[in-house]
C-alpha cells in the first residue's frame, strides 16, 4: 500500500506546513515530537534500509522499484541510501557508517502491485 502511505504523508505535510499550524507539533500524534518518531518509521518502511553493525551489512529493500534516495542514521553516522541507475548506494554525510557490503533486494512485481 505504498501509494496510500505516500498520500497520507503528503496530506500531513500540507496540513503542517508552518503557515497555519506548527510544523513541529502534530496534535494527532499526541504533541511533543511524537511525529518525529512516528515519521522516522516511514523512512525505514519505504527504503527497507537497515544497518547491521555487527556483520557490517547495509540491507536495502525499497518499497518501490527504480531510483530513490532516503535518509539513514546509525549510531556512528548519517547520510543517504538509495538506488541510482539500478545500483544501490550509501553516501555518508557526517560520521561514518562502516558497511562492508550492501544487500539490495528488489521488490517483486507482486509486492509493488505493478
N, CA, C and O atoms as CSV, one atom per row, in Angstrom:
chain,resi,resn,atom,element,x,y,z
A,1,UNK,N,N,0.826,-1.194,0.000
A,1,UNK,CA,C,0.000,0.000,0.000
A,1,UNK,C,C,0.875,1.263,0.000
A,1,UNK,O,O,0.652,2.206,0.759
A,2,UNK,N,N,1.858,1.236,-0.870
A,2,UNK,CA,C,2.808,2.341,-0.942
A,2,UNK,C,C,2.107,3.643,-1.312
A,2,UNK,O,O,2.332,4.663,-0.660
A,3,UNK,N,N,1.274,3.633,-2.328
A,3,UNK,CA,C,0.609,4.863,-2.770
A,3,UNK,C,C,-0.265,5.440,-1.671
A,3,UNK,O,O,-0.291,6.654,-1.470
A,4,UNK,N,N,-0.980,4.581,-0.957
A,4,UNK,CA,C,-1.828,5.035,0.136
A,4,UNK,C,C,-0.982,5.691,1.236
A,4,UNK,O,O,-1.360,6.727,1.783
A,5,UNK,N,N,0.162,5.077,1.552
A,5,UNK,CA,C,1.060,5.648,2.549
A,5,UNK,C,C,1.601,7.002,2.130
A,5,UNK,O,O,1.658,7.933,2.934
A,6,UNK,N,N,2.001,7.111,0.865
A,6,UNK,CA,C,2.505,8.389,0.366
A,6,UNK,C,C,1.418,9.458,0.378
A,6,UNK,O,O,1.706,10.623,0.654
A,7,UNK,N,N,0.179,9.084,0.084
A,7,UNK,CA,C,-0.936,10.037,0.144
A,7,UNK,C,C,-1.123,10.576,1.558
A,7,UNK,O,O,-1.375,11.767,1.738
A,8,UNK,N,N,-1.001,9.712,2.559
A,8,UNK,CA,C,-1.133,10.142,3.957
A,8,UNK,C,C,-0.016,11.112,4.319
A,8,UNK,O,O,-0.263,12.145,4.941
A,9,UNK,N,N,1.206,10.782,3.933
A,9,UNK,CA,C,2.338,11.660,4.242
A,9,UNK,C,C,2.150,13.019,3.573
A,9,UNK,O,O,2.361,14.051,4.210
A,10,UNK,N,N,1.757,13.036,2.307
A,10,UNK,CA,C,1.557,14.313,1.604
A,10,UNK,C,C,0.462,15.142,2.265
A,10,UNK,O,O,0.604,16.357,2.397
A,11,UNK,N,N,-0.623,14.503,2.680
A,11,UNK,CA,C,-1.716,15.207,3.346
A,11,UNK,C,C,-1.248,15.837,4.651
A,11,UNK,O,O,-1.572,16.991,4.931
A,12,UNK,N,N,-0.492,15.097,5.446
A,12,UNK,CA,C,0.028,15.634,6.709
A,12,UNK,C,C,0.995,16.777,6.469
A,12,UNK,O,O,0.962,17.777,7.186
A,13,UNK,N,N,1.859,16.644,5.469
A,13,UNK,CA,C,2.830,17.712,5.196
A,13,UNK,C,C,2.115,18.989,4.772
A,13,UNK,O,O,2.546,20.085,5.132
A,14,UNK,N,N,1.023,18.864,4.011
A,14,UNK,CA,C,0.254,20.053,3.609
A,14,UNK,C,C,-0.418,20.688,4.823
A,14,UNK,O,O,-0.490,21.913,4.925
A,15,UNK,N,N,-0.905,19.863,5.739
A,15,UNK,CA,C,-1.603,20.364,6.921
A,15,UNK,C,C,-0.660,21.114,7.853
A,15,UNK,O,O,-1.042,22.128,8.437
A,16,UNK,N,N,0.560,20.627,7.996
A,16,UNK,CA,C,1.527,21.224,8.906
A,16,UNK,C,C,2.664,21.859,8.122
A,16,UNK,O,O,3.816,21.433,8.211
A,17,UNK,N,N,2.325,22.867,7.364
A,17,UNK,CA,C,3.315,23.499,6.504
A,17,UNK,C,C,4.001,24.693,7.166
A,17,UNK,O,O,4.894,25.294,6.568
A,18,UNK,N,N,3.600,25.047,8.393
A,18,UNK,CA,C,4.195,26.174,9.085
A,18,UNK,C,C,3.460,27.476,8.886
A,18,UNK,O,O,3.728,28.442,9.600
A,19,UNK,N,N,2.539,27.537,7.938
A,19,UNK,CA,C,1.772,28.763,7.716
A,19,UNK,C,C,0.527,28.805,8.584
A,19,UNK,O,O,0.158,29.863,9.094
A,20,UNK,N,N,-0.126,27.657,8.755
A,20,UNK,CA,C,-1.355,27.603,9.535
A,20,UNK,C,C,-1.137,26.902,10.869
A,20,UNK,O,O,-1.675,27.325,11.892
A,21,UNK,N,N,-0.354,25.838,10.859
A,21,UNK,CA,C,-0.105,25.076,12.072
A,21,UNK,C,C,1.388,24.890,12.266
A,21,UNK,O,O,2.175,24.991,11.324
A,22,UNK,N,N,1.756,24.619,13.495
A,22,UNK,CA,C,3.153,24.424,13.875
A,22,UNK,C,C,3.711,23.194,13.165
A,22,UNK,O,O,3.186,22.098,13.358
A,23,UNK,N,N,4.757,23.336,12.350
A,23,UNK,CA,C,5.302,22.178,11.628
A,23,UNK,C,C,6.047,21.201,12.543
A,23,UNK,O,O,6.444,20.126,12.093
A,24,UNK,N,N,6.243,21.553,13.817
A,24,UNK,CA,C,6.978,20.697,14.740
A,24,UNK,C,C,6.087,20.026,15.775
A,24,UNK,O,O,6.597,19.406,16.709
A,25,UNK,N,N,4.758,20.134,15.632
A,25,UNK,CA,C,3.875,19.571,16.652
A,25,UNK,C,C,2.542,19.160,16.022
A,25,UNK,O,O,1.625,19.974,15.910
A,26,UNK,N,N,2.444,17.920,15.621
A,26,UNK,CA,C,1.200,17.417,15.042
A,26,UNK,C,C,0.346,16.844,16.155
A,26,UNK,O,O,0.666,15.794,16.712
A,27,UNK,N,N,-0.739,17.529,16.483
A,27,UNK,CA,C,-1.518,17.136,17.663
A,27,UNK,C,C,-2.190,15.785,17.516
A,27,UNK,O,O,-2.530,15.166,18.524
A,28,UNK,N,N,-2.395,15.302,16.295
A,28,UNK,CA,C,-2.956,13.960,16.124
A,28,UNK,C,C,-2.013,12.884,16.667
A,28,UNK,O,O,-2.442,11.774,16.982
A,29,UNK,N,N,-0.733,13.221,16.773
A,29,UNK,CA,C,0.267,12.268,17.263
A,29,UNK,C,C,0.529,12.429,18.758
A,29,UNK,O,O,1.415,11.765,19.297
A,30,UNK,N,N,-0.211,13.282,19.428
A,30,UNK,CA,C,-0.062,13.409,20.867
A,30,UNK,C,C,0.882,14.513,21.303
A,30,UNK,O,O,1.364,14.493,22.436
A,31,UNK,N,N,1.156,15.465,20.446
A,31,UNK,CA,C,2.059,16.579,20.773
A,31,UNK,C,C,3.475,16.108,21.100
A,31,UNK,O,O,3.777,14.917,21.017
A,32,UNK,N,N,4.307,17.018,21.457
A,32,UNK,CA,C,5.646,16.782,21.981
A,32,UNK,C,C,6.508,15.863,21.124
A,32,UNK,O,O,7.093,14.906,21.633
A,33,UNK,N,N,6.589,16.143,19.849
A,33,UNK,CA,C,7.508,15.466,18.934
A,33,UNK,C,C,7.217,13.986,18.708
A,33,UNK,O,O,8.106,13.252,18.277
A,34,UNK,N,N,6.019,13.536,18.983
A,34,UNK,CA,C,5.669,12.156,18.635
A,34,UNK,C,C,5.780,11.961,17.131
A,34,UNK,O,O,6.068,10.862,16.656
A,35,UNK,N,N,5.549,13.037,16.386
A,35,UNK,CA,C,5.642,12.947,14.937
A,35,UNK,C,C,7.032,12.521,14.490
A,35,UNK,O,O,7.180,11.711,13.575
A,36,UNK,N,N,8.030,13.065,15.132
A,36,UNK,CA,C,9.387,12.748,14.709
A,36,UNK,C,C,9.651,11.250,14.788
A,36,UNK,O,O,10.268,10.680,13.887
A,37,UNK,N,N,9.196,10.619,15.844
A,37,UNK,CA,C,9.423,9.180,15.984
A,37,UNK,C,C,8.538,8.391,15.028
A,37,UNK,O,O,9.005,7.445,14.394
A,38,UNK,N,N,7.263,8.767,14.917
A,38,UNK,CA,C,6.377,8.015,14.032
A,38,UNK,C,C,6.762,8.222,12.570
A,38,UNK,O,O,6.663,7.295,11.767
A,39,UNK,N,N,7.196,9.419,12.223
A,39,UNK,CA,C,7.605,9.688,10.845
A,39,UNK,C,C,8.873,8.933,10.477
A,39,UNK,O,O,9.041,8.514,9.331
A,40,UNK,N,N,9.758,8.762,11.440
A,40,UNK,CA,C,11.008,8.064,11.163
A,40,UNK,C,C,10.746,6.630,10.705
A,40,UNK,O,O,11.483,6.101,9.873
A,41,UNK,N,N,9.704,6.000,11.241
A,41,UNK,CA,C,9.354,4.640,10.832
A,41,UNK,C,C,8.998,4.583,9.350
A,41,UNK,O,O,9.202,3.556,8.702
A,42,UNK,N,N,8.469,5.677,8.813
A,42,UNK,CA,C,8.136,5.718,7.391
A,42,UNK,C,C,9.383,5.599,6.518
A,42,UNK,O,O,9.339,4.986,5.452
A,43,UNK,N,N,10.491,6.182,6.966
A,43,UNK,CA,C,11.732,6.096,6.196
A,43,UNK,C,C,12.184,4.654,6.050
A,43,UNK,O,O,12.540,4.211,4.958
A,44,UNK,N,N,12.165,3.925,7.162
A,44,UNK,CA,C,12.590,2.522,7.113
A,44,UNK,C,C,11.608,1.680,6.303
A,44,UNK,O,O,12.020,0.804,5.542
A,45,UNK,N,N,10.314,1.942,6.464
A,45,UNK,CA,C,9.318,1.178,5.715
A,45,UNK,C,C,9.452,1.419,4.215
A,45,UNK,O,O,9.324,0.482,3.427
A,46,UNK,N,N,9.706,2.653,3.814
A,46,UNK,CA,C,9.805,2.986,2.403
A,46,UNK,C,C,11.106,2.489,1.780
A,46,UNK,O,O,11.103,1.932,0.683
A,47,UNK,N,N,12.210,2.693,2.483
A,47,UNK,CA,C,13.511,2.342,1.922
A,47,UNK,C,C,13.912,0.896,2.168
A,47,UNK,O,O,14.688,0.319,1.407
A,48,UNK,N,N,13.376,0.313,3.243
A,48,UNK,CA,C,13.811,-1.021,3.630
A,48,UNK,C,C,15.251,-1.022,4.084
A,48,UNK,O,O,15.892,-2.073,4.118
A,49,UNK,N,N,15.776,0.159,4.437
A,49,UNK,CA,C,17.179,0.287,4.842
A,49,UNK,C,C,17.338,-0.106,6.305
A,49,UNK,O,O,16.597,0.337,7.182
A,50,UNK,N,N,18.325,-0.945,6.528
A,50,UNK,CA,C,18.649,-1.401,7.886
A,50,UNK,C,C,20.130,-1.718,7.912
A,50,UNK,O,O,20.635,-2.431,7.045
A,51,UNK,N,N,20.827,-1.188,8.906
A,51,UNK,CA,C,22.265,-1.414,9.003
A,51,UNK,C,C,22.548,-2.406,10.132
A,51,UNK,O,O,22.135,-2.199,11.273
A,52,UNK,N,N,23.248,-3.468,9.802
A,52,UNK,CA,C,23.694,-4.457,10.784
A,52,UNK,C,C,25.156,-4.132,11.093
A,52,UNK,O,O,26.051,-4.458,10.313
A,53,UNK,N,N,25.389,-3.483,12.246
A,53,UNK,CA,C,26.738,-3.038,12.598
A,53,UNK,C,C,27.651,-4.198,12.953
A,53,UNK,O,O,28.870,-4.083,12.822
A,54,UNK,N,N,27.087,-5.314,13.401
A,54,UNK,CA,C,27.915,-6.464,13.760
A,54,UNK,C,C,28.503,-7.109,12.509
A,54,UNK,O,O,29.710,-7.334,12.421
A,55,UNK,N,N,27.631,-7.404,11.541
A,55,UNK,CA,C,28.094,-8.033,10.294
A,55,UNK,C,C,28.510,-7.007,9.242
A,55,UNK,O,O,29.003,-7.376,8.176
A,56,UNK,N,N,28.314,-5.730,9.536
A,56,UNK,CA,C,28.675,-4.630,8.638
A,56,UNK,C,C,27.972,-4.719,7.284
A,56,UNK,O,O,28.584,-4.543,6.231
A,57,UNK,N,N,26.672,-4.995,7.343
A,57,UNK,CA,C,25.865,-5.122,6.129
A,57,UNK,C,C,24.766,-4.062,6.145
A,57,UNK,O,O,24.046,-3.913,7.132
A,58,UNK,N,N,24.646,-3.329,5.036
A,58,UNK,CA,C,23.544,-2.404,4.846
A,58,UNK,C,C,22.494,-3.151,4.026
A,58,UNK,O,O,22.745,-3.516,2.877
A,59,UNK,N,N,21.335,-3.376,4.607
A,59,UNK,CA,C,20.242,-4.033,3.907
A,59,UNK,C,C,19.362,-2.963,3.277
A,59,UNK,O,O,19.075,-1.939,3.899
A,60,UNK,N,N,18.941,-3.201,2.055
A,60,UNK,CA,C,18.129,-2.248,1.321
A,60,UNK,C,C,17.067,-3.004,0.544
A,60,UNK,O,O,17.377,-3.770,-0.369
A,61,UNK,N,N,15.807,-2.783,0.913
A,61,UNK,CA,C,14.688,-3.407,0.212
A,61,UNK,C,C,13.590,-2.354,0.047
A,61,UNK,O,O,12.616,-2.342,0.800
A,62,UNK,N,N,13.755,-1.469,-0.943
A,62,UNK,CA,C,12.811,-0.365,-1.108
A,62,UNK,C,C,11.416,-0.831,-1.487
A,62,UNK,O,O,11.231,-1.877,-2.108
A,63,UNK,N,N,10.441,-0.021,-1.096
A,63,UNK,CA,C,9.041,-0.335,-1.376
A,63,UNK,C,C,8.671,-0.071,-2.830
A,63,UNK,O,O,7.606,-0.487,-3.287
A,64,UNK,N,N,9.530,0.607,-3.545
A,64,UNK,CA,C,9.290,0.912,-4.956
A,64,UNK,C,C,10.477,0.440,-5.778
A,64,UNK,O,O,11.593,0.316,-5.273
A,65,UNK,N,N,10.227,0.187,-7.017
A,65,UNK,CA,C,11.313,-0.132,-7.941
A,65,UNK,C,C,11.794,1.168,-8.577
A,65,UNK,O,O,11.049,2.145,-8.654
A,66,UNK,N,N,13.006,1.172,-9.018
A,66,UNK,CA,C,13.553,2.363,-9.658
A,66,UNK,C,C,14.407,3.167,-8.703
A,66,UNK,O,O,14.693,2.745,-7.582
A,67,UNK,N,N,14.806,4.331,-9.171
A,67,UNK,CA,C,15.695,5.192,-8.392
A,67,UNK,C,C,14.958,5.838,-7.226
A,67,UNK,O,O,13.783,6.186,-7.336
A,68,UNK,N,N,15.660,5.994,-6.112
A,68,UNK,CA,C,15.153,6.728,-4.964
A,68,UNK,C,C,16.323,7.067,-4.058
A,68,UNK,O,O,17.416,6.522,-4.208
A,69,UNK,N,N,16.086,7.963,-3.126
A,69,UNK,CA,C,17.095,8.379,-2.153
A,69,UNK,C,C,16.364,8.601,-0.837
A,69,UNK,O,O,15.264,9.153,-0.819
A,70,UNK,N,N,16.979,8.168,0.273
A,70,UNK,CA,C,16.326,8.259,1.573
A,70,UNK,C,C,17.359,8.496,2.674
A,70,UNK,O,O,18.484,8.004,2.587
A,71,UNK,N,N,16.985,9.234,3.688
A,71,UNK,CA,C,17.849,9.496,4.839
A,71,UNK,C,C,18.057,8.223,5.656
A,71,UNK,O,O,17.144,7.409,5.789
A,72,UNK,N,N,19.264,8.056,6.204
A,72,UNK,CA,C,19.543,6.969,7.141
A,72,UNK,C,C,20.447,7.507,8.244
A,72,UNK,O,O,21.333,8.327,8.003
A,73,UNK,N,N,20.202,7.029,9.450
A,73,UNK,CA,C,21.012,7.417,10.590
A,73,UNK,C,C,21.385,6.164,11.369
A,73,UNK,O,O,20.547,5.293,11.601
A,74,UNK,N,N,22.645,6.080,11.770
A,74,UNK,CA,C,23.118,4.958,12.573
A,74,UNK,C,C,23.751,5.520,13.843
A,74,UNK,O,O,23.769,6.734,14.047
A,75,UNK,N,N,24.257,4.657,14.678
A,75,UNK,CA,C,24.897,5.100,15.917
A,75,UNK,C,C,26.155,5.920,15.658
A,75,UNK,O,O,26.569,6.704,16.511
A,76,UNK,N,N,26.763,5.745,14.494
A,76,UNK,CA,C,28.051,6.391,14.240
A,76,UNK,C,C,28.044,7.409,13.103
A,76,UNK,O,O,29.049,8.084,12.881
A,77,UNK,N,N,26.938,7.530,12.383
A,77,UNK,CA,C,26.914,8.478,11.281
A,77,UNK,C,C,25.553,8.548,10.623
A,77,UNK,O,O,24.656,7.760,10.923
A,78,UNK,N,N,25.416,9.511,9.714
A,78,UNK,CA,C,24.176,9.622,8.958
A,78,UNK,C,C,24.469,10.062,7.531
A,78,UNK,O,O,25.548,10.564,7.217
A,79,UNK,N,N,23.472,9.854,6.683
A,79,UNK,CA,C,23.614,10.214,5.280
A,79,UNK,C,C,22.392,9.766,4.511
A,79,UNK,O,O,21.271,9.822,5.019
A,80,UNK,N,N,22.607,9.325,3.295
A,80,UNK,CA,C,21.502,8.841,2.469
A,80,UNK,C,C,21.846,7.477,1.892
A,80,UNK,O,O,23.011,7.129,1.697
A,81,UNK,N,N,20.789,6.720,1.627
A,81,UNK,CA,C,20.902,5.438,0.932
A,81,UNK,C,C,19.898,5.481,-0.205
A,81,UNK,O,O,18.950,6.266,-0.186
A,82,UNK,N,N,20.113,4.645,-1.172
A,82,UNK,CA,C,19.162,4.612,-2.257
A,82,UNK,C,C,19.643,3.790,-3.426
A,82,UNK,O,O,20.574,2.990,-3.324
A,83,UNK,N,N,18.979,4.013,-4.536
A,83,UNK,CA,C,19.313,3.329,-5.778
A,83,UNK,C,C,19.410,4.393,-6.864
A,83,UNK,O,O,18.523,5.233,-7.012
A,84,UNK,N,N,20.497,4.341,-7.617
A,84,UNK,CA,C,20.717,5.275,-8.709
A,84,UNK,C,C,21.106,4.463,-9.935
A,84,UNK,O,O,22.105,3.743,-9.920
A,85,UNK,N,N,20.322,4.579,-10.986
A,85,UNK,CA,C,20.570,3.818,-12.218
A,85,UNK,C,C,20.675,2.325,-11.930
A,85,UNK,O,O,21.499,1.625,-12.520
A,86,UNK,N,N,19.837,1.847,-11.022
A,86,UNK,CA,C,19.796,0.424,-10.701
A,86,UNK,C,C,20.878,-0.061,-9.753
A,86,UNK,O,O,20.951,-1.255,-9.462
A,87,UNK,N,N,21.719,0.842,-9.266
A,87,UNK,CA,C,22.829,0.459,-8.392
A,87,UNK,C,C,22.603,1.057,-6.998
A,87,UNK,O,O,22.417,2.267,-6.868
A,88,UNK,N,N,22.617,0.222,-5.964
A,88,UNK,CA,C,22.426,0.742,-4.607
A,88,UNK,C,C,23.639,1.552,-4.155
A,88,UNK,O,O,24.768,1.295,-4.574
A,89,UNK,N,N,23.381,2.548,-3.282
A,89,UNK,CA,C,24.484,3.378,-2.791
A,89,UNK,C,C,24.247,3.792,-1.343
A,89,UNK,O,O,23.117,3.790,-0.853
A,90,UNK,N,N,25.324,4.141,-0.683
A,90,UNK,CA,C,25.314,4.766,0.638
A,90,UNK,C,C,26.213,5.979,0.530
A,90,UNK,O,O,27.361,5.857,0.101
A,91,UNK,N,N,25.720,7.147,0.908
A,91,UNK,CA,C,26.521,8.365,0.930
A,91,UNK,C,C,26.496,8.909,2.350
A,91,UNK,O,O,25.453,9.351,2.831
A,92,UNK,N,N,27.628,8.878,3.014
A,92,UNK,CA,C,27.732,9.323,4.396
A,92,UNK,C,C,27.963,10.834,4.413
A,92,UNK,O,O,28.875,11.341,3.759
A,93,UNK,N,N,27.129,11.540,5.166
A,93,UNK,CA,C,27.231,12.994,5.281
A,93,UNK,C,C,28.085,13.398,6.471
A,93,UNK,O,O,28.886,14.329,6.382
A,94,UNK,N,N,27.911,12.694,7.590
A,94,UNK,CA,C,28.686,13.003,8.797
A,94,UNK,C,C,28.971,11.717,9.558
A,94,UNK,O,O,28.172,10.781,9.520
A,95,UNK,N,N,30.090,11.668,10.240
A,95,UNK,CA,C,30.479,10.471,10.974
A,95,UNK,C,C,30.939,9.400,10.006
A,95,UNK,O,O,31.533,9.689,8.967
A,96,UNK,N,N,30.654,8.161,10.364
A,96,UNK,CA,C,30.979,7.056,9.461
A,96,UNK,C,C,29.973,5.929,9.647
A,96,UNK,O,O,29.444,5.714,10.738
A,97,UNK,N,N,29.727,5.229,8.572
A,97,UNK,CA,C,28.867,4.040,8.574
A,97,UNK,C,C,29.733,2.923,8.006
A,97,UNK,O,O,29.884,2.814,6.789
A,98,UNK,N,N,30.298,2.102,8.869
A,98,UNK,CA,C,31.311,1.126,8.437
A,98,UNK,C,C,30.717,-0.136,7.789
A,98,UNK,O,O,30.906,-1.246,8.287
A,99,UNK,N,N,30.001,0.049,6.680
A,99,UNK,CA,C,29.426,-1.111,5.993
A,99,UNK,C,C,30.466,-1.736,5.080
A,99,UNK,O,O,31.285,-1.040,4.479
A,100,UNK,N,N,30.424,-3.050,4.985
A,100,UNK,CA,C,31.329,-3.778,4.093
A,100,UNK,C,C,30.647,-4.119,2.774
A,100,UNK,O,O,31.300,-4.275,1.742
A,101,UNK,N,N,29.316,-4.231,2.826
A,101,UNK,CA,C,28.579,-4.539,1.607
A,101,UNK,C,C,27.130,-4.084,1.752
A,101,UNK,O,O,26.653,-3.817,2.855
A,102,UNK,N,N,26.441,-4.001,0.612
A,102,UNK,CA,C,25.025,-3.662,0.571
A,102,UNK,C,C,24.275,-4.874,0.038
A,102,UNK,O,O,24.571,-5.360,-1.054
A,103,UNK,N,N,23.319,-5.357,0.793
A,103,UNK,CA,C,22.425,-6.405,0.303
A,103,UNK,C,C,21.164,-5.726,-0.215
A,103,UNK,O,O,20.323,-5.275,0.563
A,104,UNK,N,N,21.045,-5.659,-1.537
A,104,UNK,CA,C,19.940,-4.966,-2.194
A,104,UNK,C,C,18.952,-5.988,-2.704
A,104,UNK,O,O,19.303,-6.863,-3.495
A,105,UNK,N,N,17.726,-5.877,-2.254
A,105,UNK,CA,C,16.675,-6.798,-2.664
A,105,UNK,C,C,15.591,-6.000,-3.369
A,105,UNK,O,O,14.945,-5.143,-2.766
A,106,UNK,N,N,15.397,-6.291,-4.652
A,106,UNK,CA,C,14.333,-5.635,-5.407
A,106,UNK,C,C,13.001,-6.269,-5.042
A,106,UNK,O,O,12.918,-7.480,-4.841
A,107,UNK,N,N,11.976,-5.463,-4.959
A,107,UNK,CA,C,10.623,-5.972,-4.722
A,107,UNK,C,C,10.120,-6.632,-5.996
A,107,UNK,O,O,10.430,-6.200,-7.107
A,108,UNK,N,N,9.352,-7.665,-5.814
A,108,UNK,CA,C,8.775,-8.343,-6.974
A,108,UNK,C,C,7.614,-7.523,-7.530
A,108,UNK,O,O,7.103,-6.624,-6.862
A,109,UNK,N,N,7.216,-7.829,-8.721
A,109,UNK,CA,C,6.054,-7.174,-9.334
A,109,UNK,C,C,4.826,-7.325,-8.445
A,109,UNK,O,O,4.036,-6.392,-8.301
A,110,UNK,N,N,4.671,-8.507,-7.850
A,110,UNK,CA,C,3.522,-8.774,-6.994
A,110,UNK,C,C,3.545,-7.875,-5.763
A,110,UNK,O,O,2.503,-7.360,-5.358
A,111,UNK,N,N,4.718,-7.679,-5.161
A,111,UNK,CA,C,4.834,-6.857,-3.959
A,111,UNK,C,C,4.557,-5.387,-4.233
A,111,UNK,O,O,3.965,-4.708,-3.395
A,112,UNK,N,N,4.977,-4.879,-5.396
A,112,UNK,CA,C,4.800,-3.476,-5.707
A,112,UNK,C,C,3.447,-3.200,-6.368
A,112,UNK,O,O,3.082,-2.039,-6.554
A,113,UNK,N,N,2.711,-4.231,-6.719
A,113,UNK,CA,C,1.407,-4.054,-7.333
A,113,UNK,C,C,1.473,-3.639,-8.787
A,113,UNK,O,O,0.496,-3.127,-9.333
A,114,UNK,N,N,2.620,-3.854,-9.423
A,114,UNK,CA,C,2.759,-3.474,-10.843
A,114,UNK,C,C,2.986,-4.687,-11.695
A,114,UNK,O,O,3.126,-4.569,-12.912
